[in-house]
């Protein structure tokens, strides 16, 4: 699954789970090196973020995730 939807066997995109530009995840880096993740509340995405060990919710409405591949890779799916 990508933000563009899945391609079916005929080479056409299935946009049934198409994400709009306002729904993209924004990534950045905090001063301590952690990854900042900002996302609208999409249950599937929040569930993936909550599955990351040592993730933290910041009061200004973003998640802090350790800058480690083991923490970031689960967010790709």
Secondary structure as GFF3:
##gff-version 3
##sequence-region A 1 77
A	DSSP	beta_strand	6	7	.	.	.	ID=ss1
A	DSSP	beta_strand	13	14	.	.	.	ID=ss2
A	DSSP	three_ten_helix	21	23	.	.	.	ID=ss3
A	DSSP	beta_strand	26	29	.	.	.	ID=ss4
A	DSSP	beta_strand	35	38	.	.	.	ID=ss5
A	DSSP	alpha_helix	43	50	.	.	.	ID=ss6
A	DSSP	beta_strand	56	58	.	.	.	ID=ss7
A	DSSP	beta_strand	62	65	.	.	.	ID=ss8
A	DSSP	alpha_helix	69	72	.	.	.	ID=ss9
A	DSSP	three_ten_helix	73	76	.	.	.	ID=ss10
###
